[in-house]
């Protein structure tokens, strides 16, 4: 992937994009936990009833 982005190595890529990876594990865990909640795939879940 580094070569696709024009970097000589993954180390160079990490130096440039380190901010993307900070907290990635926690964000990933939170996203998975959200999707595992019952009704998470229901687009009408959580919307207010229209009178």
Protein Blocks (a to p, Z undefined) as FASTA:
>chain_A
ZZmnopabfklmmmmmmmmmgoklmmmmmmmmmmmpghklpmkgopacdZZ
